[in-house]
């Protein structure tokens, strides 16, 4: 079993801080590695794993937070695009059903 340290990190989405999560930080093969998962509240219905490497411990954690914030923004954007696409499909189906009846 690998030894690791635990660091509490807090991700941010559109200026809103999310609940803190635990990140694992370990030194292996000459680099620091940080890993965590985005909270389910931020990514609807799924867990998004994150993993980053760096030369120093603090840099690994900063890279992890930067990646998380990027992924959260992308997930929110893709969620909105998917929601709009589904809404337009429903409207198209409803129009089809109304025109045949």
N, C-alpha and C positions, 0 to 999 in steps of 0.2 A: 504494500500500500504506500503510495506516495505521500510525503508530508507536504502540507500546504498551510498557508496562513489565510485567515478570513478577514476581508475588509468590507465594510458597509459602504455601498455606493448609492447615489440617488440620481436617477435619470430625469430628463426634462423634455416635455413635449409642448411646443408652442408657449413657452414661458411658464407652464404649469409643472410643478415638481410632482413626480410620481412617488409612491411609497418606496422607502429604501429597500434594497435587496442585498443579499450577501454575495460577494464575489470571492472566488478562490484565487489566490495569488501564490505562485510557486516559482522557484529558481531551478531551471533544468537545462542542461547542455549549454551553459553560458549565457542564457537569456532569461528574462522574467516573462512569465506567462500569466495572463489574467483571464478568467472565464466567469460567466454569469448567464442568467436567463432573464429576458424581459418579463415583467409582470403580466399575467393574463389580463389584468384590467386595462392594460395599454394596447394589447394586441388581441382583439376579440377572438376568442375560441382557440387560440393556439399559443404554444410556448416557443419563443424564438431564442435559440442559444447564441451566445456571443463568445468570441475567443480572439485575443490579441496578444502579440509579443512585443517586447521592447528591451532596450539595454538596461534601464533602471526600473525599479519597482513602481515608483510614482508615474513614470512615463507609460508603463503597461496599463495602469489603472486609468490614466487620462485617455489613452487610446481606446480603451474599452468603453468609457463613457461617451466619447466622440462617436464611436461606431453605433452605440445604442441609440443616441439621439438621432443619428442619420436614419437608422432602421425604423425608429418610431415615426419619424416624419414620412418616410416612404410608405409604411404600413397604413398610416392614417390616410394618405393620399390614395393609395390603391383601394382601401376600403370605401372611400367616397366615390371613386370612379366605378367600382363594382356595384355599389348601391344605385347609382344613377343608371347604369347599364341595365340592371334588373328592372328598375322602375319603367324604363322605356320599353323593354320587352313585354312587360305586363300590359302597358297601354296599347302596344301594337296588337297583342292577342285579343284584348277586350274590343278593339276596333274591328278586328276580323270577326269576332263572334257577333257583334252588334250588326254588322253589315249583312250577315247571312241569315239573320233571324228576322 
